[in-house]
């Protein structure tokens, strides 16, 4: 039997809905008006856990990056491709579709949102610098004997061993 979903996403005022995160698979039961979702729980140093939860509608679901959708018909696959293309276009022009609100616009107390309202103690938030890549890439044409010889020479130099002919 599935566990009841416990996480609640609280939005403006009295509006609240259940939140199920890291979903890797889900099903919908229209008669009972519930969503049955499988969540991937990854804890460092432990095995991954798949938890099955059941939640009454409405529910807010966030999909885990490892989620793979399945299609029963060609029309479902084509619809997926259409929506994927639309999503890509929207992400490129996200400022047209995404509206950012501040605490004042939402009518909430600023002490309870953002970093000051975090239930954890946040001492400092820092940007992580991007590391410069140090790899060098050469493209090798496998049909060109000179390219193959150069690759063999490099491997020989790196291993320091004799290549047997």
Number of C-alpha atoms within 10 A of each C-alpha: 6 12 12 12 19 12 12 13 13 12 10 9 9 7 8 14 16 18 17 23 18 19 22 19 18 16 11 15 11 9 6 9 11 16 21 19 25 21 21 20 16 12 9 7 6 8 9 11 12 15 14 18 19 20 22 16 15 13 16 15 15 12 17 15 9 11 12 9 10 9 11 7 8 9 10 12 14 12 12 14 12 11 12 12 11 11 13 11 11 14 12 9 11 12 10 9 9 10 7 7 8 11 13 9 8 12 10 13 10 14 11 12 13 11 15 12 13 11 10 8 9 10 6 6 7 5 5 6 6 6 6 6 6 6 5 5 6 6 6 12 10 9 8 9 10 12 14 14 11 12 14 13 13 12 13 13 11 9 10 9 9 8 10 4 3
